[in-house]
Amino acid sequence: MKKNVLALLVSSSLLLGACSDKSSTTSAPAAVAPGAPGAAAVWSYAGKTGIGTSFETYTDGAYKDSGASGTISKVWFSVAQGVLTETMYGLIHEAQLQELQFFIKGSDWLDEEKKDTISSIEYLKTDEQGRPLSLAYKIVNRDKDGKYEIEKHIFTDPDSQSLMMRVVFRALAADVTPYIYVNPSIANTGSNDTANYADGQWVTTDGTNSMTVKTTAAVTQSTVGFEGVSDGLADLQQNGSLTKLYNSTGSTPGNVAMTLQLADVKSGTNAQWDLVLGFGKTPTESTAAADQTLAKGYDKVLAHYNGDGDAIGWQDFLQTLPALGKLAATATDSGKLAYTSAMVLKAQEDKTHAGAFIASLSNPWGDTKSAEKSATGYKAVWPRDFYQVAMAMLALGDRESPRIAFEYLEKIQASEKIAGYTGTPGWFLQKTHVDGEVEWVGVQLDQTGMPLMLGWRLWKEGVFSDAEITQWYNKMLKPAADFLVDGGQVKILWNDTLIKPPYTQQERWEEQKGYSPSTTAAIIAGLVSAADIATQAGDSEGAAKYLAAADKYSAELEAKTFTTNGSLTGDLGNGQYYLRINANEDPNDRSALGTSNAQVIEDESQVIDGGFLELVRYGVRSATDKHVLETIPEYDNQQLPDLLRTKYEFTFPGVEGVFPGWRRYGIDGYGEEIKGGKGYVEANNSTDGRGRVWPFFTGERGHYELQLATANASLDIDALRNTYVKAMELFANEGMMLPEQVWDGVGSNDAYNYPLGEGTNGATPLAWTHAEYIKLLRSYSDGKVWDRNASTEARYVK
């Protein structure tokens, strides 16, 4: 595991101070650091407790410096374990910093901030109900022995390509010397950087990307070097001080880092100063960005970021969401998570390619994952996650973001415009960078149905006029609908195959081929949506074609996905339930599925998941459909062995009640291993891997229960809220970030020591989870399921 730390401290005599030209620095010898390329680079811990970026306004459907919000700041940051972690500049996936933290030295001890302090996080700007009004954070890290305390305020400058950190250092019971440790990952890799110090600024560069560190603190001495060899940290640990100082890492690139020693802080005194990271294409640009922010100062930058006064910031975004108030009133936490979720969803949009919403501003189990080569992690576009976000933004009353998001989808639709693609057009690519660069190329038919559903909903909500939806039908939606009916040959990179819907090459978990209830639900709802739009566009032939296919898929659904001969019998079930996926046309043959995440599945009927609930959500089946009701007992059966079991229940300290959560499916290996507790990446596809509980399934179940209660005329919104809404709120961490997975208590916890029901080192925040929470609030507020497709429901639910 990569060892990265940063010691950030401050002189007791210093208050805010002026810019870095007034700081004092003892020059290091003009020597080149040895040890290239340094230790192997990794990413950072993925369980973020905060993310942030500035709010910017659209201009003609794009982000432009000429718009109302002025210069578009393209800087994003994340916080984990109490320290600043991956910070992006340029495109949203282009990390420039791996980690920045303090080391703190006393008379005979040396602390690492993220390991030796107890951390708390809160929002700098809240309303009277405690609801966040911007993504600016106050982090307080207190030494476990009470010797010192570090308070940090973190946010970006909306008018510059920079990040600002205000630090207040309190020496509580000892004299201490603080050190700032900065570990860059310029240009989205950790091992091709160079670093230099001169004139009060520390600059790292990789090609056409540069980062400058400047501070108002008094820096007594500093060094730059290669991580694990000459970065100053080993020197500090071995000798108690920096004895070997370097100004440059020379011309040989590598995994560089820098250590800045600050003035001593005497016991009982406080110190305060600012630190800025500036970014640009060149050292001149990055330094200018940092200087601009320091010159403006903490108060003005934060006020702009928040949107105080005439400045455009996060408060302005929240005021554009007409439904936020009623959603907050539906929550059980006074709306704190609703306000947070609205901003978190918006923050995960690229600002070069407007409308490009990513899955998560994190790289799962990143602190064990190589950063030697550029990787996006979850900082990329999946049309499925994308659909969830767009629908959640619409649920908030945002009519601009989901429209621009929908228009972005044209960039990632398979056609001759996609480099290297030949074959049938119309389907949407599995995973792409925000600029459309192809990354993964499996055909997942739900990701083609969902854009049809989104376009239909935007039209029905009046976001698109009849003329506009007709235009989009001819340009993008008709090819998608045709593909869901006809399929065809596709060829791109490794993928050369014939697709015959509704048989999908991959279902929503991107691992198995076959007939999937969740995928088929999206296909059917997408085709019914397409038929409505085709009728509006005057394409009666297309409308008839799409409805005929949807009817056929619906009529054959149970014959292909519902087993009456499942192996879950006796105490495990009655052998009758929807399969997660059926590898062929016979759901009763107990055939093998493909091996994924090192898990061998020899009998498909052992595997239950919640995908069948999507049939109800989209209006393909009634909540009281006999096949749905037959599957609930197996899905909820807590007597199943842990390997097969999906449902778990959680309690939380000081909270009355028991709250439900579900895994993706039985025999899921995407998570920490059972025996050693190592994360998925470090465990290296272990056969002992175990996928944990995903909080958004609580939202999916909450949607189903709403529809069931409505069908039974037994609606009790308060009871539903206090189970499903409250559970999702409890799954959020201290920074109100909702995770991909939470710890379920099964197996070894030695590697991470996760609290039960709290997020793991998988992706946090997960946009899909925040979107599901927002949609659940909207559904409960309206008394009807937000995603339910009225035309689909009218056709198939009697």
DOROPA-969836 format. One line per field, with one value per residue (C-alpha): x, y, z; residue number from 1. Coordinates in steps of 0.2 Angstrom, whole numbers. Layout:
// DOROPA-969836
east	(X|...)
north	(Y|...)
up	(Z|...)
bagu	(NUM|...)
END
This chain:
// DOROPA-969836
east	(0|7|13|8|6|7|12|3|6|8|18|11|15|7|-11|-18|-3|-1|3|17|30|30|33|51|59|77|83|89|105|103|104|94|85|91|80|70|57|53|40|26|11|-7|-23|-31|-44|-61|-72|-74|-82|-83|-82|-82|-81|-87|-105|-105|-120|-124|-123|-132|-131|-112|-100|-92|-81|-91|-107|-115|-103|-87|-72|-77|-67|-62|-56|-64|-58|-61|-59|-56|-48|-48|-36|-37|-36|-38|-40|-44|-41|-46|-58|-67|-56|-39|-32|-17|-15|-15|-15|-10|-8|2|15|17|33|35|50|51|37|31|12|4|-12|-24|-18|-15|-30|-48|-57|-73|-81|-95|-101|-95|-111|-128|-145|-155|-160|-142|-144|-128|-128|-112|-99|-86|-80|-73|-62|-56|-42|-38|-23|-29|-18|-24|-8|-14|-28|-29|-44|-45|-57|-57|-65|-61|-60|-74|-64|-47|-41|-36|-41|-39|-36|-37|-28|-29|-16|-18|-4|-14|-2|15|27|26|34|21|26|16|17|11|10|5|-2|0|-10|-19|-4|7|24|28|31|45|46|55|56|61|55|42|33|33|29|26|23|19|18|5|-1|6|2|9|9|9|6|6|14|32|41|58|65|58|63|57|61|55|42|49|67|71|55|60|48|60|73|61|56|74|83|70|73|76|94|95|87|84|77|73|70|79|74|70|52|44|33|38|32|37|39|38|44|34|39|37|20|22|11|-5|-4|-13|-7|-17|-12|-18|-12|-17|-15|-15|-17|-13|-6|11|20|17|-2|-3|7|-3|-19|-12|-7|-24|-33|-21|-22|-41|-40|-50|-66|-69|-66|-77|-91|-90|-90|-105|-114|-116|-122|-121|-108|-115|-112|-120|-134|-140|-140|-151|-163|-166|-173|-192|-195|-181|-192|-205|-192|-183|-200|-202|-185|-183|-167|-175|-168|-149|-146|-158|-148|-131|-137|-143|-126|-116|-125|-122|-104|-101|-103|-89|-87|-79|-92|-108|-121|-108|-112|-100|-104|-93|-78|-68|-58|-64|-51|-39|-26|-22|-24|-9|-8|6|-5|-20|-37|-54|-60|-79|-75|-83|-100|-111|-128|-137|-130|-132|-151|-153|-144|-154|-170|-165|-161|-178|-186|-178|-186|-170|-176|-159|-147|-157|-160|-142|-137|-149|-142|-125|-130|-128|-109|-109|-121|-114|-113|-100|-95|-87|-69|-66|-84|-92|-109|-127|-129|-141|-135|-126|-108|-105|-92|-84|-73|-83|-76|-83|-67|-72|-66|-78|-88|-100|-118|-130|-147|-154|-142|-151|-168|-165|-161|-178|-186|-177|-182|-200|-200|-192|-205|-220|-213|-213|-194|-194|-207|-216|-205|-189|-193|-197|-180|-172|-182|-175|-157|-155|-170|-176|-159|-159|-177|-173|-158|-169|-181|-169|-152|-138|-119|-108|-89|-78|-61|-63|-82|-87|-104|-122|-135|-153|-164|-170|-155|-142|-123|-122|-135|-135|-120|-110|-105|-117|-126|-143|-161|-162|-178|-171|-164|-180|-190|-179|-181|-200|-202|-190|-199|-216|-208|-201|-218|-226|-213|-214|-232|-229|-215|-228|-219|-234|-225|-211|-223|-232|-215|-209|-226|-226|-208|-212|-228|-218|-204|-218|-227|-211|-204|-209|-205|-187|-184|-195|-190|-203|-189|-176|-164|-170|-182|-188|-182|-173|-189|-202|-192|-202|-195|-187|-169|-155|-152|-155|-141|-152|-171|-175|-176|-178|-162|-151|-138|-121|-117|-101|-87|-86|-76|-68|-85|-90|-109|-114|-132|-141|-156|-145|-144|-157|-156|-168|-169|-187|-192|-188|-203|-214|-205|-206|-224|-221|-229|-241|-234|-246|-241|-240|-223|-217|-225|-218|-200|-201|-199|-183|-176|-179|-175|-162|-160|-151|-132|-122|-115|-133|-142|-146|-155|-147|-154|-144|-146|-137|-131|-144|-157|-173|-178|-170|-166|-165|-152|-148|-133|-133|-136|-130|-113|-106|-87|-86|-80|-69|-63|-71|-55|-42|-53|-43|-52|-57|-41|-28|-37|-33|-50|-50|-62|-66|-72|-89|-100|-108|-124|-128|-139|-148|-157|-166|-172|-177|-187|-194|-201|-209|-217|-225|-232|-238|-246|-255|-261|-268|-275|-265|-254|-245|-231|-225|-221|-212|-202|-197|-191|-183|-180|-172|-162|-154|-150|-142|-131|-123|-107|-102|-100|-117|-109|-119|-108|-109|-107|-109|-101|-113|-103|-99|-81|-65|-64|-46|-40|-51|-61|-77|-92|-107|-118|-105|-97|-83|-68|-78|-85|-91|-101|-110|-121|-133|-136|-139|-150|-160|-162|-169|-181|-187|-191|-200|-210|-215|-219|-230|-237|-233|-217|-207|-199|-215|-219|-237|-239|-230|-241|-257|-252|-247|-254|-272)
north	(0|17|27|45|59|77|87|104|115|133|146|152|170|170|174|174|183|190|180|168|181|186|168|164|149|143|138|120|117|117|98|85|72|54|38|40|34|31|20|12|24|21|31|36|29|29|31|50|60|75|81|98|110|127|129|136|141|135|147|140|123|123|130|146|159|172|166|174|165|171|160|141|133|115|109|95|89|74|72|55|50|68|74|81|67|65|83|84|98|99|85|78|61|70|69|80|76|59|66|80|79|84|75|82|80|82|79|61|56|58|58|55|65|53|38|47|59|57|66|75|84|97|110|128|135|128|135|136|117|112|109|112|127|123|110|119|109|111|96|95|82|80|70|54|59|77|85|96|99|104|113|114|123|117|124|129|146|149|162|152|135|133|125|135|127|138|129|133|123|122|115|109|100|100|110|103|106|103|97|98|82|84|69|74|63|75|71|57|46|45|40|52|69|81|93|109|122|141|158|152|140|121|115|98|95|81|85|99|98|108|111|124|124|141|146|161|150|152|138|135|123|110|97|89|71|54|45|33|37|56|65|70|58|44|57|64|47|41|57|67|82|86|83|81|95|95|109|98|80|83|78|60|58|47|47|63|71|86|90|107|111|125|135|127|130|132|123|133|143|144|148|151|152|148|135|135|123|131|121|125|119|126|131|149|146|135|148|163|153|151|169|175|165|171|189|188|180|168|178|183|166|157|170|167|148|149|161|175|192|195|181|165|150|134|144|150|132|126|141|134|118|121|103|103|110|97|83|90|90|71|67|61|72|89|88|88|73|80|96|87|75|89|97|80|75|92|92|76|84|88|106|104|92|99|86|72|65|52|38|43|55|40|25|10|3|16|16|-2|1|5|23|20|22|33|26|34|22|27|45|40|39|24|27|17|28|43|39|39|55|64|58|63|81|81|76|91|102|105|107|112|99|84|91|95|78|70|79|74|55|58|58|40|31|18|24|26|42|31|28|10|5|-5|-14|-9|8|14|6|16|12|3|15|31|45|61|67|51|41|23|13|-3|-10|-23|-21|-19|-17|-8|6|8|7|20|35|31|32|48|57|52|59|75|77|73|85|99|100|96|102|91|98|95|77|73|80|69|54|55|59|47|38|29|20|15|8|-1|-9|-15|-24|-30|-31|-34|-36|-26|-24|-13|-18|-35|-36|-44|-52|-53|-46|-53|-43|-46|-57|-46|-47|-40|-36|-21|-29|-30|-48|-60|-63|-70|-65|-53|-47|-29|-27|-33|-21|-6|-13|-14|3|10|3|9|26|25|21|36|47|39|42|61|61|54|37|25|11|13|14|-2|-11|-5|-10|-27|-31|-24|-35|-50|-47|-45|-61|-71|-64|-77|-91|-85|-78|-86|-103|-116|-128|-118|-126|-114|-126|-131|-118|-109|-106|-115|-116|-103|-86|-74|-78|-65|-70|-85|-90|-98|-100|-112|-105|-123|-131|-125|-121|-113|-95|-87|-85|-67|-59|-76|-84|-100|-101|-119|-117|-101|-104|-102|-83|-71|-52|-38|-35|-41|-26|-15|-23|-15|2|5|-2|-18|-28|-25|-24|-38|-49|-67|-69|-54|-60|-77|-70|-59|-73|-80|-62|-58|-75|-72|-91|-93|-96|-80|-85|-85|-73|-55|-47|-40|-30|-16|-6|10|17|28|25|15|2|-11|-6|-17|-18|-30|-36|-35|-54|-71|-77|-59|-57|-39|-33|-37|-55|-66|-73|-59|-44|-36|-25|-31|-24|-30|-47|-49|-57|-69|-83|-77|-61|-55|-41|-31|-22|-8|6|10|-7|0|14|1|-9|7|11|-6|-5|12|4|-11|-1|10|-6|-13|4|3|18|24|36|39|20|19|35|29|12|16|34|34|18|27|42|31|23|40|44|59|70|64|55|39|24|11|-3|-4|-16|-31|-39|-55|-62|-54|-35|-34|-25|-10|-11|-4|0|-10|-2|11|13|2|7|5|20|34|45|34|45|31|30|49|49|34|43|59|49|40|57|63|47|48|66|63|47|38|30|44|32|23|25|29|22|6|4|7|-6|-20|-18|-22)
up	(0|-5|10|7|20|22|37|37|51|56|65|81|77|60|58|40|33|16|0|-1|-6|12|19|23|16|19|2|0|-9|-28|-29|-39|-29|-31|-32|-48|-51|-33|-25|-36|-36|-31|-30|-13|-1|-10|5|3|16|5|-13|-20|-35|-39|-46|-63|-74|-92|-107|-122|-115|-112|-99|-106|-98|-106|-96|-81|-69|-78|-78|-77|-64|-69|-52|-42|-25|-13|6|14|31|36|22|5|-8|-27|-34|-52|-65|-83|-87|-71|-71|-73|-56|-52|-33|-25|-7|4|23|38|48|65|75|94|105|103|91|73|69|52|51|43|54|71|73|76|62|61|46|44|31|32|26|33|35|52|50|47|29|19|7|-2|-4|7|22|39|45|62|66|84|90|99|114|114|110|95|83|65|58|39|27|9|-6|-24|-32|-44|-54|-55|-58|-40|-23|-6|11|27|41|60|70|88|99|114|125|117|106|89|72|57|40|24|13|-4|-16|-34|-47|-62|-78|-70|-67|-51|-59|-73|-64|-61|-46|-43|-29|-32|-25|-12|-24|-27|-44|-51|-70|-82|-100|-102|-84|-70|-51|-40|-21|-12|6|18|31|36|28|37|24|11|-1|-16|-21|-26|-15|-3|-7|-6|-3|14|24|26|32|44|51|53|58|66|54|36|33|14|5|-14|-25|-40|-46|-62|-79|-75|-71|-57|-42|-34|-18|-7|11|18|36|45|60|77|86|105|117|121|105|88|71|55|37|19|7|-12|-26|-43|-59|-77|-93|-89|-73|-77|-78|-62|-53|-59|-54|-36|-35|-41|-27|-13|-19|-18|0|10|13|-5|-12|0|-2|-20|-19|-7|-18|-5|-11|-30|-32|-41|-31|-23|-15|-32|-38|-23|-26|-44|-37|-35|-28|-15|-1|-2|-4|12|21|16|23|41|44|40|23|26|15|2|0|1|-13|-24|-24|-25|-40|-49|-43|-53|-70|-81|-86|-103|-109|-101|-96|-94|-77|-70|-58|-44|-40|-34|-38|-28|-16|-24|-10|-16|-35|-46|-53|-64|-79|-82|-76|-74|-60|-58|-65|-81|-90|-89|-97|-83|-69|-80|-82|-63|-61|-74|-67|-50|-56|-64|-48|-40|-52|-62|-80|-87|-81|-87|-104|-107|-100|-113|-127|-122|-125|-143|-141|-134|-146|-157|-175|-188|-178|-165|-169|-173|-173|-187|-186|-182|-174|-160|-144|-131|-126|-110|-102|-109|-104|-103|-119|-127|-128|-128|-113|-111|-125|-118|-125|-110|-117|-102|-106|-123|-116|-102|-114|-123|-106|-102|-118|-116|-98|-103|-117|-105|-92|-105|-106|-124|-136|-148|-162|-151|-147|-165|-169|-156|-162|-179|-174|-159|-152|-167|-170|-152|-153|-169|-160|-146|-159|-172|-163|-175|-177|-167|-168|-158|-149|-142|-145|-161|-158|-164|-152|-152|-140|-127|-124|-118|-118|-101|-88|-76|-66|-82|-79|-87|-103|-105|-101|-87|-78|-75|-92|-100|-89|-96|-114|-113|-105|-118|-133|-126|-124|-141|-148|-140|-148|-165|-165|-161|-175|-188|-189|-187|-194|-181|-167|-172|-173|-156|-147|-156|-149|-132|-131|-137|-124|-111|-116|-115|-100|-87|-99|-100|-83|-70|-64|-57|-54|-44|-32|-17|-9|8|21|7|-4|-15|-31|-40|-42|-55|-59|-58|-76|-87|-98|-111|-115|-101|-84|-76|-82|-68|-81|-76|-77|-83|-69|-63|-49|-47|-42|-51|-52|-58|-55|-60|-49|-34|-38|-32|-35|-34|-53|-54|-44|-59|-68|-56|-55|-74|-75|-84|-70|-56|-38|-35|-49|-44|-50|-41|-25|-27|-28|-13|0|-8|-10|8|16|29|32|16|18|17|0|-7|5|-1|13|29|43|52|69|72|89|97|83|87|74|62|44|29|16|1|-8|-27|-29|-21|-25|-28|-27|-29|-12|3|4|18|26|25|24|10|-2|-20|-29|-16|-14|-33|-38|-24|-24|-6|-12|-6|-12|2|4|-8|0|-16|-15|0|-11|-24|-11|-4|-22|-23|-6|-11|-27|-17|-4|-17|-26|-10|-5|12|9|25|19|37|40|23|26|43|36|19|18|36|32|17|28|41|27|24|32|43|27|21|6|1|-3|-16|-2|17|28|32|46|36|37|42|46|50|35|37|53|45|57|53|41|36|19|13|2|-13|-22|-11|-15|-28|-39|-42|-23|-21|-36|-29|-12|-21|-32|-16|-8|-24|-25|-7|-8|-24|-17|-33|-40|-49|-62|-67|-85|-87|-105|-100|-85|-95|-107|-95|-78|-76)
bagu	(1|2|3|4|5|6|7|8|9|10|11|12|13|14|15|16|17|18|19|20|21|22|23|24|25|26|27|28|29|30|31|32|33|34|35|36|37|38|39|40|41|42|43|44|45|46|47|48|49|50|51|52|53|54|55|56|57|58|59|60|61|62|63|64|65|66|67|68|69|70|71|72|73|74|75|76|77|78|79|80|81|82|83|84|85|86|87|88|89|90|91|92|93|94|95|96|97|98|99|100|101|102|103|104|105|106|107|108|109|110|111|112|113|114|115|116|117|118|119|120|121|122|123|124|125|126|127|128|129|130|131|132|133|134|135|136|137|138|139|140|141|142|143|144|145|146|147|148|149|150|151|152|153|154|155|156|157|158|159|160|161|162|163|164|165|166|167|168|169|170|171|172|173|174|175|176|177|178|179|180|181|182|183|184|185|186|187|188|189|190|191|192|193|194|195|196|197|198|199|200|201|202|203|204|205|206|207|208|209|210|211|212|213|214|215|216|217|218|219|220|221|222|223|224|225|226|227|228|229|230|231|232|233|234|235|236|237|238|239|240|241|242|243|244|245|246|247|248|249|250|251|252|253|254|255|256|257|258|259|260|261|262|263|264|265|266|267|268|269|270|271|272|273|274|275|276|277|278|279|280|281|282|283|284|285|286|287|288|289|290|291|292|293|294|295|296|297|298|299|300|301|302|303|304|305|306|307|308|309|310|311|312|313|314|315|316|317|318|319|320|321|322|323|324|325|326|327|328|329|330|331|332|333|334|335|336|337|338|339|340|341|342|343|344|345|346|347|348|349|350|351|352|353|354|355|356|357|358|359|360|361|362|363|364|365|366|367|368|369|370|371|372|373|374|375|376|377|378|379|380|381|382|383|384|385|386|387|388|389|390|391|392|393|394|395|396|397|398|399|400|401|402|403|404|405|406|407|408|409|410|411|412|413|414|415|416|417|418|419|420|421|422|423|424|425|426|427|428|429|430|431|432|433|434|435|436|437|438|439|440|441|442|443|444|445|446|447|448|449|450|451|452|453|454|455|456|457|458|459|460|461|462|463|464|465|466|467|468|469|470|471|472|473|474|475|476|477|478|479|480|481|482|483|484|485|486|487|488|489|490|491|492|493|494|495|496|497|498|499|500|501|502|503|504|505|506|507|508|509|510|511|512|513|514|515|516|517|518|519|520|521|522|523|524|525|526|527|528|529|530|531|532|533|534|535|536|537|538|539|540|541|542|543|544|545|546|547|548|549|550|551|552|553|554|555|556|557|558|559|560|561|562|563|564|565|566|567|568|569|570|571|572|573|574|575|576|577|578|579|580|581|582|583|584|585|586|587|588|589|590|591|592|593|594|595|596|597|598|599|600|601|602|603|604|605|606|607|608|609|610|611|612|613|614|615|616|617|618|619|620|621|622|623|624|625|626|627|628|629|630|631|632|633|634|635|636|637|638|639|640|641|642|643|644|645|646|647|648|649|650|651|652|653|654|655|656|657|658|659|660|661|662|663|664|665|666|667|668|669|670|671|672|673|674|675|676|677|678|679|680|681|682|683|684|685|686|687|688|689|690|691|692|693|694|695|696|697|698|699|700|701|702|703|704|705|706|707|708|709|710|711|712|713|714|715|716|717|718|719|720|721|722|723|724|725|726|727|728|729|730|731|732|733|734|735|736|737|738|739|740|741|742|743|744|745|746|747|748|749|750|751|752|753|754|755|756|757|758|759|760|761|762|763|764|765|766|767|768|769|770|771|772|773|774|775|776|777|778|779|780|781|782|783|784|785|786|787|788|789|790|791|792|793|794|795|796|797|798)
END
